[in-house]
Amino acid sequence: MKKKLTTVTFNGTPEQEAKLDQLIVEYKGVKGALMPVLQGAQEIYGYLPIEVVRHIAFGMDVPVEEVYGVASFYSQFSLNPKGQVSVAVCLGTACYVKGSGDIINKVSEIIGISAGETSSDGKYSLDATRCIGACGLAPVMTINDEVYGRLTTDEVPGILKKYM
C-alpha cells in the first residue's frame, strides 16, 4: 500500500532544524547513510514531512525523489504526523487471512479517515502495517501502545469508543 501525504501545516522549530543539520553533516558522503539520516529525522520531528525530505535531499546532495522513495517505501517511516490516537491494523498474512481487511475498513468507517491518513484535527491516524509478530493473536490492531488481538468487526466500535 503506497503511503500518501496529507495536507498538514509543518511547524518545525529552529532547534529541530539545527539537530537535522548536525545529523546531515555527520553522515554526508557516507555510503548508505540515507536510512540513518531518515531515522534520525523522524526521531527529531516525529514524522517526515515533505519539507524535511527536501531539506535532507538538499543537504546530502541526493535527489528529492530518491529520499521520498525510501521514506515512502519503508513502513518504519511516516510521512504524516501521528494522531493523538494512533491506530494501526496488521495486514500481514495471518491477520489478513483472519479478517484484518474487514477490521481496517470498520476502523476507517468509524474514525472517518483511510489508511495512511491523519484526521484534520490531529486526533486520529490510521495505518495499515505488516506483521507485528503477534500472529497467534490474529487479527491484531494496536492503538497507541495497546495491543488488541483476536478481533472481530463487532468489537471495533467498543474498543474505539474508549478513545473518542
DSSP file (Angstrom, degrees, kcal/mol; ACC not computed):
  #  RESIDUE AA STRUCTURE BP1 BP2  ACC     N-H-->O    O-->H-N    N-H-->O    O-->H-N    TCO  KAPPA ALPHA  PHI   PSI    X-CA   Y-CA   Z-CA
    1    1 A M              0   0    0      0, 0.0     2,-0.3     0, 0.0   127,-0.1   0.000 360.0 360.0 360.0 122.9    0.0    0.0    0.0
    2    2 A K        -     0   0    0      1,-0.1     2,-0.1     0, 0.0    71,-0.1  -0.537 360.0-127.3 -75.2 132.0    1.6    3.3   -1.1
    3    3 A K        -     0   0    0     69,-0.5     2,-0.4    -2,-0.3   113,-0.1  -0.466  25.7-158.5 -74.5 150.0    1.8    6.0    1.6
    4    4 A K        -     0   0    0    112,-0.3     2,-0.3    -2,-0.1    75,-0.1  -0.962  14.5-119.6-132.2 152.7    0.4    9.3    0.7
    5    5 A L        -     0   0    0     -2,-0.4     2,-0.3   112,-0.0    75,-0.1  -0.657  23.1-155.4 -86.6 141.7    0.9   12.8    2.1
    6    6 A T        -     0   0    0     -2,-0.3     2,-1.1    73,-0.2   111,-0.0  -0.758  33.2 -95.1-108.5 164.5   -1.9   14.7    3.6
    7    7 A T        +     0   0    0     -2,-0.3     2,-0.4    73,-0.0    73,-0.0  -0.689  61.1 152.0 -83.0 103.8   -2.1   18.5    3.9
    8    8 A V        -     0   0    0     -2,-1.1     2,-0.4     0, 0.0   112,-0.0  -0.998  48.7-113.9-132.5 134.3   -0.8   19.3    7.3
    9    9 A T        -     0   0    0     -2,-0.4     2,-0.4     1,-0.1    -2,-0.0  -0.549  31.4-132.4 -70.8 125.8    0.9   22.6    8.2
   10   10 A F        -     0   0    0     -2,-0.4    -1,-0.1     1,-0.1     0, 0.0  -0.657  24.6-178.5 -81.9 130.0    4.6   21.9    9.1
   11   11 A N        +     0   0    0     -2,-0.4    -1,-0.1     2,-0.0     2,-0.1  -0.404  14.0 165.0-127.2  55.7    5.7   23.6   12.3
   12   12 A G        -     0   0    0      1,-0.1    33,-0.0     4,-0.0    -2,-0.0  -0.400  27.8-134.3 -71.8 151.5    9.4   22.7   12.6
   13   13 A T     >  -     0   0    0      1,-0.1     4,-2.3    -2,-0.1     5,-0.2  -0.659  20.1-114.8-102.2 159.7   11.5   24.7   15.1
   14   14 A P  H  > S+     0   0    0      0, 0.0     4,-2.3     0, 0.0     5,-0.1   0.856 118.4  56.3 -58.8 -34.0   14.9   26.2   14.6
   15   15 A E  H  > S+     0   0    0      2,-0.2     4,-2.0     1,-0.2     5,-0.1   0.908 107.1  47.9 -64.9 -41.9   16.2   23.8   17.2
   16   16 A Q  H  > S+     0   0    0      1,-0.2     4,-2.4     2,-0.2    -1,-0.2   0.918 111.3  50.6 -64.7 -42.4   14.9   20.8   15.2
   17   17 A E  H  X S+     0   0    0     -4,-2.3     4,-2.8     1,-0.2    -2,-0.2   0.889 108.5  52.3 -62.9 -38.6   16.5   22.1   12.1
   18   18 A A  H  X S+     0   0    0     -4,-2.3     4,-2.1     2,-0.2    -1,-0.2   0.903 109.8  48.9 -64.4 -40.7   19.8   22.6   13.8
   19   19 A K  H  X S+     0   0    0     -4,-2.0     4,-2.1     2,-0.2    -2,-0.2   0.911 112.3  48.6 -63.9 -41.8   19.7   18.9   15.0
   20   20 A L  H  X S+     0   0    0     -4,-2.4     4,-2.7     2,-0.2    -2,-0.2   0.922 110.3  50.8 -64.6 -43.7   18.8   17.8   11.5
   21   21 A D  H  X S+     0   0    0     -4,-2.8     4,-2.4     1,-0.2    -1,-0.2   0.896 109.7  50.8 -59.9 -40.3   21.7   19.8   10.0
   22   22 A Q  H  X S+     0   0    0     -4,-2.1     4,-2.0     2,-0.2    -1,-0.2   0.905 110.7  49.2 -63.9 -41.5   24.1   18.3   12.5
   23   23 A L  H  X S+     0   0    0     -4,-2.1     4,-1.6     2,-0.2    -2,-0.2   0.910 110.6  49.9 -63.6 -43.7   22.9   14.8   11.5
   24   24 A I  H  X S+     0   0    0     -4,-2.7     4,-2.1     1,-0.2    -2,-0.2   0.917 110.0  50.2 -63.0 -43.7   23.3   15.6    7.8
   25   25 A V  H  < S+     0   0    0     -4,-2.4    -1,-0.2     1,-0.2    -2,-0.2   0.902 108.7  53.8 -60.3 -41.1   26.9   16.9    8.4
   26   26 A E  H  < S+     0   0    0     -4,-2.0    -1,-0.2     1,-0.2    -2,-0.2   0.853 121.6  28.7 -61.7 -36.3   27.7   13.7   10.4
   27   27 A Y  H >< S+     0   0    0     -4,-1.6     3,-2.5    -3,-0.2    -2,-0.2   0.538  83.9 126.4-105.9  -8.9   26.5   11.4    7.5
   28   28 A K  T 3< S+     0   0    0     -4,-2.1     3,-0.1     1,-0.3    32,-0.1  -0.274  83.9  11.4 -58.2 130.2   27.1   13.5    4.4
   29   29 A G  T 3  S+     0   0    0      1,-0.3     2,-0.5    31,-0.2    -1,-0.3   0.370  94.4 127.9  85.0  -5.2   29.3   11.5    1.9
   30   30 A V    X   -     0   0    0     -3,-2.5     3,-1.6     1,-0.1    -1,-0.3  -0.741  65.9-115.8 -86.9 127.1   28.9    8.2    3.9
   31   31 A K  T 3  S+     0   0    0     -2,-0.5    -1,-0.1     1,-0.3    -3,-0.0  -0.376  97.9  11.2 -62.6 133.9   27.7    5.3    1.7
   32   32 A G  T 3  S+     0   0    0     -2,-0.1     3,-0.4     1,-0.1    -1,-0.3   0.680  87.6 131.1  74.6  18.6   24.3    4.0    2.7
   33   33 A A    <>  +     0   0    0     -3,-1.6     4,-2.0     1,-0.2     5,-0.2   0.598  44.3  85.3 -82.4 -11.0   23.7    7.0    5.1
   34   34 A L  H  > S+     0   0    0      1,-0.2     4,-2.7     2,-0.2     5,-0.2   0.907  87.2  53.0 -60.3 -42.4   20.2    7.9    3.9
   35   35 A M  H  > S+     0   0    0     -3,-0.4     4,-2.7     1,-0.2     5,-0.2   0.953 110.8  44.2 -60.4 -52.0   18.5    5.4    6.2
   36   36 A P  H  > S+     0   0    0      0, 0.0     4,-2.4     0, 0.0    -1,-0.2   0.853 113.7  52.1 -64.6 -30.2   20.1    6.5    9.4
   37   37 A V  H  X S+     0   0    0     -4,-2.0     4,-2.7     2,-0.2    -2,-0.2   0.929 111.6  46.1 -68.2 -43.9   19.5   10.2    8.4
   38   38 A L  H  X S+     0   0    0     -4,-2.7     4,-2.4     2,-0.2    -1,-0.2   0.905 112.9  50.3 -63.7 -40.7   15.8    9.5    7.8
   39   39 A Q  H  X S+     0   0    0     -4,-2.7     4,-1.8    -5,-0.2    -2,-0.2   0.928 113.0  46.2 -62.2 -44.4   15.6    7.5   11.0
   40   40 A G  H  X S+     0   0    0     -4,-2.4     4,-2.1    -5,-0.2    -2,-0.2   0.901 111.2  52.0 -65.0 -40.9   17.2   10.4   12.9
   41   41 A A  H  X S+     0   0    0     -4,-2.7     4,-2.7     1,-0.2     5,-0.3   0.897 108.3  51.1 -62.8 -40.0   15.0   13.0   11.2
   42   42 A Q  H  X S+     0   0    0     -4,-2.4     4,-2.7     1,-0.2    -1,-0.2   0.876 108.7  51.7 -67.0 -35.1   11.9   11.0   12.2
   43   43 A E  H  < S+     0   0    0     -4,-1.8    -1,-0.2     2,-0.2    -2,-0.2   0.897 113.1  46.2 -63.9 -39.2   13.1   10.9   15.8
   44   44 A I  H  < S+     0   0    0     -4,-2.1    -2,-0.2     1,-0.1    -1,-0.2   0.926 129.2  21.5 -68.7 -46.3   13.6   14.7   15.7
   45   45 A Y  H  < S-     0   0    0     -4,-2.7    -3,-0.2     2,-0.2    -2,-0.2   0.637  96.1-123.3-101.7 -17.4   10.3   15.6   14.1
   46   46 A G  S  < S+     0   0    0     -4,-2.7     2,-0.3    -5,-0.3    36,-0.2   0.233  89.7  20.5  89.6 -14.6    8.1   12.5   14.8
   47   47 A Y  S    S-     0   0    0     -6,-0.3    -2,-0.2    34,-0.1    32,-0.2  -0.926  87.8 -99.0-165.8-179.6    7.4   12.0   11.1
   48   48 A L        -     0   0    0     30,-3.2    -6,-0.1    -2,-0.3     5,-0.0  -0.724  37.1-170.8-119.6  81.7    8.9   13.0    7.8
   49   49 A P    >>  -     0   0    0      0, 0.0     4,-2.2     0, 0.0     3,-0.9  -0.290  39.3-106.7 -66.1 158.2    7.1   16.0    6.3
   50   50 A I  H 3> S+     0   0    0      1,-0.3     4,-2.6     2,-0.2     5,-0.2   0.816 120.3  60.7 -58.0 -31.6    7.9   16.9    2.7
   51   51 A E  H 3> S+     0   0    0      2,-0.2     4,-1.9     1,-0.2    -1,-0.3   0.889 107.7  44.3 -62.6 -38.5    9.8   20.0    4.0
   52   52 A V  H <> S+     0   0    0     -3,-0.9     4,-2.7     2,-0.2    -2,-0.2   0.885 110.6  54.2 -73.2 -39.8   12.2   17.7    5.9
   53   53 A V  H  X S+     0   0    0     -4,-2.2     4,-2.4     1,-0.2    -2,-0.2   0.930 111.4  45.9 -58.1 -45.9   12.5   15.3    2.9
   54   54 A R  H  X S+     0   0    0     -4,-2.6     4,-2.8     2,-0.2     5,-0.2   0.902 111.2  52.2 -63.5 -41.6   13.6   18.2    0.7
   55   55 A H  H  X S+     0   0    0     -4,-1.9     4,-2.7     1,-0.2    -2,-0.2   0.908 111.1  47.1 -62.7 -42.6   16.0   19.5    3.4
   56   56 A I  H  X S+     0   0    0     -4,-2.7     4,-2.3     2,-0.2    -1,-0.2   0.932 112.2  50.2 -63.9 -45.7   17.6   16.1    3.6
   57   57 A A  H  X>S+     0   0    0     -4,-2.4     5,-2.3    -5,-0.2     4,-0.7   0.938 114.2  43.8 -58.5 -48.8   17.9   15.8   -0.1
   58   58 A F  H ><5S+     0   0    0     -4,-2.8     3,-0.8     1,-0.2    -1,-0.2   0.933 115.4  48.5 -62.1 -46.8   19.5   19.2   -0.5
   59   59 A G  H 3<5S+     0   0    0     -4,-2.7    -1,-0.2     1,-0.2    -2,-0.2   0.806 118.8  38.2 -66.4 -30.7   21.8   18.7    2.5
   60   60 A M  H 3<5S-     0   0    0     -4,-2.3    -1,-0.2    -5,-0.2   -31,-0.2   0.367 106.9-120.0-102.6   4.7   23.0   15.3    1.3
   61   61 A D  T <<5 +     0   0    0     -3,-0.8    -3,-0.2    -4,-0.7    -4,-0.1   0.924  69.2 133.8  55.7  47.3   23.1   16.1   -2.5
   62   62 A V      < -     0   0    0     -5,-2.3    -1,-0.2    -6,-0.2    -2,-0.2  -0.962  64.9 -97.7-124.3 141.6   20.6   13.4   -3.2
   63   63 A P    >>  -     0   0    0      0, 0.0     4,-1.9     0, 0.0     3,-0.7  -0.309  26.7-127.0 -59.6 142.2   17.5   13.8   -5.5
   64   64 A V  H 3> S+     0   0    0      1,-0.2     4,-3.1     2,-0.2     5,-0.3   0.885 110.5  59.7 -54.7 -40.4   14.3   14.6   -3.6
   65   65 A E  H 3> S+     0   0    0      1,-0.2     4,-2.3     2,-0.2    -1,-0.2   0.861 104.4  49.2 -59.4 -36.7   12.7   11.7   -5.5
   66   66 A E  H <> S+     0   0    0     -3,-0.7     4,-2.1     2,-0.2    -1,-0.2   0.931 113.0  45.4 -69.1 -45.1   15.2    9.2   -4.0
   67   67 A V  H  X S+     0   0    0     -4,-1.9     4,-2.5     1,-0.2    -2,-0.2   0.937 116.3  46.2 -63.1 -46.3   14.8   10.5   -0.4
   68   68 A Y  H  X S+     0   0    0     -4,-3.1     4,-2.6     1,-0.2     5,-0.2   0.891 109.7  55.6 -63.3 -39.5   11.0   10.4   -0.9
   69   69 A G  H  X S+     0   0    0     -4,-2.3     4,-1.2    -5,-0.3    -1,-0.2   0.909 111.4  42.7 -60.0 -43.8   11.1    7.0   -2.5
   70   70 A V  H  X S+     0   0    0     -4,-2.1     4,-2.0     2,-0.2     3,-0.2   0.931 115.2  49.6 -67.9 -45.6   13.0    5.5    0.5
   71   71 A A  H  < S+     0   0    0     -4,-2.5    -2,-0.2     1,-0.2     6,-0.2   0.850 115.3  43.3 -63.7 -34.6   10.8    7.3    3.0
   72   72 A S  H  < S+     0   0    0     -4,-2.6   -69,-0.5    -5,-0.2    -1,-0.2   0.694 112.3  54.1 -85.3 -18.3    7.6    6.1    1.3
   73   73 A F  H  < S+     0   0    0     -4,-1.2     2,-0.4    -3,-0.2    -2,-0.2   0.918  94.8  69.5 -81.0 -46.0    8.8    2.5    0.8
   74   74 A Y  S >< S-     0   0    0     -4,-2.0     3,-1.6     1,-0.1    -1,-0.0  -0.606  71.2-145.1 -85.1 130.6    9.8    1.5    4.3
   75   75 A S  T 3  S+     0   0    0     -2,-0.4    -1,-0.1     1,-0.3    -4,-0.0   0.669  93.5  72.3 -67.6 -16.6    7.0    1.0    6.8
   76   76 A Q  T 3  S+     0   0    0      2,-0.0     2,-0.4     0, 0.0    -1,-0.3   0.701  88.6  76.0 -71.3 -16.4    9.1    2.4    9.7
   77   77 A F    <   -     0   0    0     -3,-1.6     2,-0.5    -6,-0.2   -30,-0.1  -0.759  66.0-157.8-100.3 142.7    8.8    5.9    8.2
   78   78 A S        -     0   0    0     -2,-0.4   -30,-3.2     1,-0.1     4,-0.1  -0.974  11.4-169.1-119.3 127.8    5.7    8.1    8.5
   79   79 A L  S    S+     0   0    0     -2,-0.5   -29,-0.2   -32,-0.2   -73,-0.2   0.535  77.9  53.6 -88.3  -8.3    5.1   10.9    6.0
   80   80 A N  S    S-     0   0    0    -75,-0.1   -32,-0.1   -31,-0.1     2,-0.1  -0.922  95.1-100.8-124.9 150.1    2.2   12.2    8.2
   81   81 A P        -     0   0    0      0, 0.0     2,-0.2     0, 0.0   -34,-0.1  -0.407  42.9-111.8 -65.9 146.5    2.2   13.2   11.8
   82   82 A K        -     0   0    0    -36,-0.2     4,-0.1     1,-0.1    36,-0.1  -0.531  31.6-118.8 -76.4 146.0    0.6   10.5   14.1
   83   83 A G        -     0   0    0      2,-0.2    40,-0.3    -2,-0.2    41,-0.2  -0.290  27.2-104.2 -75.4 167.8   -2.7   11.4   15.7
   84   84 A Q  S    S+     0   0    0     38,-1.8     2,-0.7     1,-0.3    40,-0.2   0.864 124.4  44.5 -58.4 -34.6   -3.2   11.6   19.4
   85   85 A V  E    S-a  124   0A   0     38,-3.3    40,-2.0    37,-0.2     2,-0.8  -0.926  84.5-167.2-111.7 104.0   -4.9    8.3   18.9
   86   86 A S  E     -a  125   0A   0     -2,-0.7    58,-2.8    38,-0.2     2,-0.4  -0.830   4.5-170.3-100.0 109.7   -2.7    6.3   16.6
   87   87 A V  E     +aB 126 143A   0     38,-2.9    40,-2.2    -2,-0.8     2,-0.4  -0.838   6.1 179.6-103.0 133.0   -4.5    3.2   15.2
   88   88 A A  E     -aB 127 142A   0     54,-2.7    54,-3.1    -2,-0.4     2,-0.5  -0.998   9.7-162.7-133.8 131.5   -2.6    0.5   13.3
   89   89 A V  E     -aB 128 141A   0     38,-2.5    40,-2.5    -2,-0.4     2,-0.3  -0.958  22.2-126.6-115.1 127.1   -4.1   -2.7   11.9
   90   90 A C  E     +a  129   0A   0     50,-2.3    50,-0.2    -2,-0.5    40,-0.2  -0.558  24.8 179.3 -73.6 128.0   -1.9   -5.5   10.9
   91   91 A L        +     0   0    0     38,-3.5    39,-0.2    -2,-0.3    -1,-0.1   0.063  35.8 133.4-114.0  21.5   -2.4   -6.7    7.3
   92   92 A G  S  > S-     0   0    0     37,-0.1     4,-3.2    38,-0.1     5,-0.3  -0.161  75.5 -90.8 -62.6 168.9    0.3   -9.4    7.5
   93   93 A T  H  > S+     0   0    0      1,-0.2     4,-2.7     2,-0.2     5,-0.2   0.901 123.9  45.4 -54.2 -53.0   -0.7  -12.8    6.1
   94   94 A A  H  > S+     0   0    0      1,-0.2     4,-1.2     2,-0.2    -1,-0.2   0.913 118.6  43.3 -61.1 -43.1   -2.0  -14.4    9.4
   95   95 A C  H  4>S+     0   0    0      2,-0.2     5,-2.1     1,-0.2    -1,-0.2   0.913 113.9  50.2 -68.6 -42.2   -4.0  -11.3   10.3
   96   96 A Y  H ><5S+     0   0    0     -4,-3.2     3,-1.7     1,-0.2     5,-0.4   0.914 108.1  52.4 -64.6 -42.4   -5.3  -10.8    6.8
   97   97 A V  H 3<5S+     0   0    0     -4,-2.7    -1,-0.2    -5,-0.3    -2,-0.2   0.826 109.7  51.4 -61.4 -31.3   -6.5  -14.4    6.5
   98   98 A K  T 3<5S-     0   0    0     -4,-1.2    -1,-0.3    -5,-0.2    -2,-0.2   0.275 132.5 -85.1 -94.4  11.6   -8.4  -14.0    9.7
   99   99 A G  T X>5S+     0   0    0     -3,-1.7     4,-1.6    -4,-0.1     3,-0.6   0.658  77.8 139.6 106.6  16.6  -10.2  -10.8    8.7
  100  100 A S  H 3><S+     0   0    0     -5,-2.1     4,-2.7     1,-0.2     5,-0.2   0.780  72.4  65.2 -66.8 -23.3   -8.0   -7.8    9.3
  101  101 A G  H 3> S+     0   0    0     -5,-0.4     4,-1.7     1,-0.2    -1,-0.2   0.911 105.0  44.8 -61.0 -41.1   -9.1   -6.3    6.0
  102  102 A D  H <> S+     0   0    0     -3,-0.6     4,-2.0     2,-0.2    -2,-0.2   0.853 111.0  55.2 -69.2 -34.6  -12.6   -6.0    7.4
  103  103 A I  H  X S+     0   0    0     -4,-1.6     4,-2.5     2,-0.2    -2,-0.2   0.950 108.6  45.9 -63.2 -49.8  -11.2   -4.7   10.7
  104  104 A I  H  X S+     0   0    0     -4,-2.7     4,-2.6     1,-0.2    -1,-0.2   0.874 111.4  52.9 -65.3 -35.2   -9.3   -1.8    9.0
  105  105 A N  H  X S+     0   0    0     -4,-1.7     4,-2.1    -5,-0.2    -1,-0.2   0.899 110.1  48.2 -64.2 -39.1  -12.4   -1.0    6.9
  106  106 A K  H  X S+     0   0    0     -4,-2.0     4,-2.2     2,-0.2    -2,-0.2   0.919 112.0  48.5 -67.0 -44.4  -14.5   -0.8   10.1
  107  107 A V  H  X S+     0   0    0     -4,-2.5     4,-2.8     1,-0.2     5,-0.3   0.940 111.6  50.4 -59.4 -47.4  -12.0    1.4   11.8
  108  108 A S  H  X>S+     0   0    0     -4,-2.6     4,-1.7     1,-0.2     5,-0.6   0.898 109.8  50.5 -58.3 -43.2  -11.8    3.7    8.7
  109  109 A E  H  <5S+     0   0    0     -4,-2.1    -1,-0.2     1,-0.2    -2,-0.2   0.898 114.1  44.6 -61.7 -42.0  -15.6    3.9    8.7
  110  110 A I  H  <5S+     0   0    0     -4,-2.2    -2,-0.2     1,-0.2    -1,-0.2   0.916 121.6  34.3 -73.6 -44.3  -15.8    4.9   12.4
  111  111 A I  H  <5S-     0   0    0     -4,-2.8    -1,-0.2     2,-0.2    -2,-0.2   0.570 103.2-126.7 -93.7  -7.3  -13.0    7.5   12.5
  112  112 A G  T  <5S+     0   0    0     -4,-1.7     2,-0.3    -5,-0.3    -3,-0.2   0.706  71.0  98.1  78.1  21.3  -13.5    8.8    9.0
  113  113 A I      < -     0   0    0     -5,-0.6    -1,-0.2    -6,-0.2    -2,-0.2  -0.947  64.3-123.3-135.4 159.8  -10.1    8.5    7.5
  114  114 A S    >   -     0   0    0     -2,-0.3     3,-1.8     1,-0.1    12,-0.4  -0.526  47.5 -72.1 -95.4 166.5   -8.3    6.0    5.3
  115  115 A A  T 3  S+     0   0    0      1,-0.3    12,-0.3    -2,-0.2    -1,-0.1  -0.330 122.0  28.3 -56.7 135.1   -5.2    4.0    6.0
  116  116 A G  T 3  S+     0   0    0     10,-3.5  -112,-0.3     1,-0.3    -1,-0.3   0.435 102.9 108.1  91.5   1.3   -2.1    6.3    5.8
  117  117 A E  E <   -C  126   0A   0     -3,-1.8     9,-2.2     9,-0.6     2,-0.4  -0.712  54.7-150.2-112.7 162.0   -4.1    9.4    6.8
  118  118 A T  E     -C  125   0A   0     -2,-0.3     7,-0.3     7,-0.2    -4,-0.1  -0.989  34.7-106.7-124.7 136.6   -4.3   11.6    9.9
  119  119 A S    >   -     0   0    0      5,-3.1     3,-2.2    -2,-0.4    -6,-0.1  -0.266  30.1-114.2 -62.8 151.7   -7.6   13.4   10.7
  120  120 A S  T 3  S+     0   0    0      1,-0.3    -1,-0.1     2,-0.1  -114,-0.0   0.755 117.5  53.7 -62.2 -24.6   -7.5   17.2   10.0
  121  121 A D  T 3  S-     0   0    0      3,-0.1    -1,-0.3     1,-0.0    -2,-0.1   0.472 111.3-121.5 -87.8  -1.3   -7.9   17.9   13.8
  122  122 A G  S <  S+     0   0    0     -3,-2.2   -38,-1.8     2,-0.2   -37,-0.2   0.532  81.9 115.2  77.3   5.6   -4.8   15.7   14.5
  123  123 A K  S    S+     0   0    0    -40,-0.3   -38,-3.3   -39,-0.2     2,-0.4   0.921  73.0  30.5 -74.9 -44.0   -6.9   13.4   16.8
  124  124 A Y  E     -a   85   0A   0    -41,-0.2    -5,-3.1   -40,-0.2     2,-0.3  -0.888  53.4-179.9-122.5 146.4   -6.7   10.2   14.8
  125  125 A S  E     -aC  86 118A   0    -40,-2.0   -38,-2.9    -2,-0.4     2,-0.4  -0.984  12.0-158.8-135.1 150.3   -4.2    8.5   12.5
  126  126 A L  E     +aC  87 117A   0     -9,-2.2   -10,-3.5   -12,-0.4    -9,-0.6  -0.994  11.2 179.3-133.0 127.7   -4.7    5.1   10.8
  127  127 A D  E     -a   88   0A   0    -40,-2.2   -38,-2.5    -2,-0.4     2,-0.6  -0.976  24.4-141.9-129.5 143.0   -2.0    2.9    9.4
  128  128 A A  E     -a   89   0A   0     -2,-0.4     2,-0.2   -40,-0.2   -38,-0.2  -0.912  33.6-172.1 -95.7 123.0   -2.0   -0.5    7.7
  129  129 A T  E     -a   90   0A   0    -40,-2.5   -38,-3.5    -2,-0.6   -37,-0.1  -0.693  20.0-124.4-113.6 167.1    1.0   -2.4    9.0
  130  130 A R        -     0   0    0      1,-0.2   -38,-0.1    -2,-0.2    -1,-0.1  -0.337  69.4 -29.6 -94.8-173.8    2.7   -5.6    8.1
  131  131 A C        -     0   0    0      1,-0.2    -1,-0.2    -2,-0.1   -38,-0.0  -0.016  48.8-173.3 -45.6 128.5    3.4   -8.4   10.6
  132  132 A I        -     0   0    0     -3,-0.1    -1,-0.2     8,-0.0    -2,-0.0   0.314  52.1-103.4-105.7   6.2    3.9   -7.1   14.1
  133  133 A G  S    S+     0   0    0      1,-0.0     3,-0.2     2,-0.0    -2,-0.1   0.681  96.0 105.9  84.8  18.5    4.9  -10.5   15.5
  134  134 A A    >   +     0   0    0      1,-0.1     3,-2.2     2,-0.1     4,-0.1  -0.254  30.4 142.2-120.2  44.2    1.6  -11.3   17.2
  135  135 A C  G >   +     0   0    0      1,-0.3     3,-1.6     2,-0.2    -1,-0.1   0.795  65.9  63.4 -59.2 -31.3    0.4  -13.9   14.7
  136  136 A G  G 3  S+     0   0    0      1,-0.3    -1,-0.3    -3,-0.2    -2,-0.1   0.676 104.7  48.5 -67.1 -16.2   -1.1  -16.1   17.5
  137  137 A L  G <  S-     0   0    0     -3,-2.2    13,-4.5    12,-0.0    14,-0.4   0.268  97.6-171.3-103.6   9.8   -3.5  -13.2   18.3
  138  138 A A    <   +     0   0    0     -3,-1.6   -43,-0.1    11,-0.2     2,-0.1  -0.125  60.3  44.0 -56.2 143.2   -4.6  -12.6   14.7
  139  139 A P  S    S-     0   0    0      0, 0.0    12,-1.7     0, 0.0     2,-0.4   0.617  84.8-176.3 -78.9 149.4   -6.2  -10.4   13.6
  140  140 A V        +     0   0    0    -50,-0.2   -50,-2.3     9,-0.2     2,-0.4  -0.883  16.2 179.9-120.5 142.0   -4.4   -7.6   15.6
  141  141 A M  E     -BD  89 148A   0      7,-2.6     7,-3.2    -2,-0.4     2,-0.4  -0.993  11.8-155.6-133.8 141.2   -4.9   -3.9   16.0
  142  142 A T  E     -BD  88 147A   0    -54,-3.1   -54,-2.7    -2,-0.4     2,-0.5  -0.942   4.8-166.8-116.0 144.2   -2.8   -1.5   18.1
  143  143 A I  E >  S-BD  87 146A   0      3,-2.5     3,-2.5    -2,-0.4     2,-0.3  -0.974  72.1 -45.3-128.0 116.3   -4.0    1.8   19.5
  144  144 A N  T 3  S-     0   0    0    -58,-2.8   -59,-0.1    -2,-0.5   -56,-0.0  -0.494 126.2 -25.9  52.5-116.7   -1.0    3.9   20.7
  145  145 A D  T 3  S+     0   0    0     -2,-0.3     2,-0.4    -3,-0.1    -1,-0.3   0.312 115.7 104.1-106.0  10.5    0.9    1.2   22.7
  146  146 A E  E <   -D  143   0A   0     -3,-2.5    -3,-2.5     2,-0.0     2,-0.4  -0.779  59.0-147.0 -97.7 134.3   -2.1   -1.1   23.5
  147  147 A V  E     -D  142   0A   0     -2,-0.4     2,-0.5    -5,-0.2    -5,-0.2  -0.839   9.9-168.7-103.8 132.9   -2.5   -4.4   21.5
  148  148 A Y  E     -D  141   0A   0     -7,-3.2    -7,-2.6    -2,-0.4     2,-0.2  -0.985  16.6-178.4-120.1 122.8   -5.9   -5.8   20.7
  149  149 A G        +     0   0    0     -2,-0.5   -11,-0.2    -9,-0.2    -9,-0.2  -0.733  52.5  30.4-123.6 169.9   -6.0   -9.3   19.4
  150  150 A R  S    S-     0   0    0    -13,-4.5    -1,-0.2   -11,-0.3   -12,-0.2   0.898  85.1-179.3  51.5  46.2   -8.4  -12.0   18.1
  151  151 A L        -     0   0    0    -12,-1.7     2,-0.3   -14,-0.4    -1,-0.2  -0.335  24.9-164.8 -79.3 153.3  -10.6   -9.2   16.9
  152  152 A T    >>  -     0   0    0     -3,-0.1     3,-1.2    -2,-0.1     4,-0.8  -0.918  35.5-114.0-124.9 159.1  -13.9   -9.2   15.2
  153  153 A T  T 34 S+     0   0    0     -2,-0.3     3,-0.5     1,-0.3    -1,-0.0   0.820 115.7  63.3 -62.4 -28.9  -15.5   -6.3   13.4
  154  154 A D  T 34 S+     0   0    0      1,-0.2     4,-0.4     2,-0.2    -1,-0.3   0.779 101.3  51.3 -66.4 -25.7  -18.2   -6.3   16.1
  155  155 A E  T <> S+     0   0    0     -3,-1.2     4,-2.0     1,-0.2    -1,-0.2   0.720  90.2  80.5 -82.2 -22.2  -15.7   -5.5   18.8
  156  156 A V  H  X S+     0   0    0     -4,-0.8     4,-2.8    -3,-0.5     5,-0.3   0.896  87.9  51.6 -57.6 -48.7  -14.1   -2.5   17.0
  157  157 A P  H  > S+     0   0    0      0, 0.0     4,-1.9     0, 0.0    -1,-0.2   0.909 111.3  48.3 -57.8 -41.4  -16.7    0.2   17.9
  158  158 A G  H  > S+     0   0    0     -4,-0.4     4,-0.7    -3,-0.2    -2,-0.2   0.889 112.9  47.7 -64.9 -39.7  -16.5   -0.7   21.6
  159  159 A I  H >< S+     0   0    0     -4,-2.0     3,-1.0     1,-0.2     4,-0.3   0.946 113.7  46.5 -65.9 -47.9  -12.7   -0.5   21.6
  160  160 A L  H >< S+     0   0    0     -4,-2.8     3,-1.8     1,-0.2     4,-0.4   0.810  99.4  69.7 -66.0 -29.0  -12.6    2.8   19.7
  161  161 A K  H >< S+     0   0    0     -4,-1.9     3,-1.1     1,-0.3    -1,-0.2   0.826  90.2  62.7 -58.1 -31.9  -15.2    4.3   22.0
  162  162 A K  T << S+     0   0    0     -3,-1.0    -1,-0.3    -4,-0.7    -2,-0.2   0.736 108.3  42.5 -63.3 -21.9  -12.6    4.3   24.8
  163  163 A Y  T <         0   0    0     -3,-1.8    -1,-0.2    -4,-0.3    -2,-0.2   0.361 360.0 360.0-108.2   2.9  -10.5    6.7   22.7
  164  164 A M    <         0   0    0     -3,-1.1    -1,-0.2    -4,-0.4    -2,-0.1   0.441 360.0 360.0 -97.0 360.0  -13.2    9.1   21.4
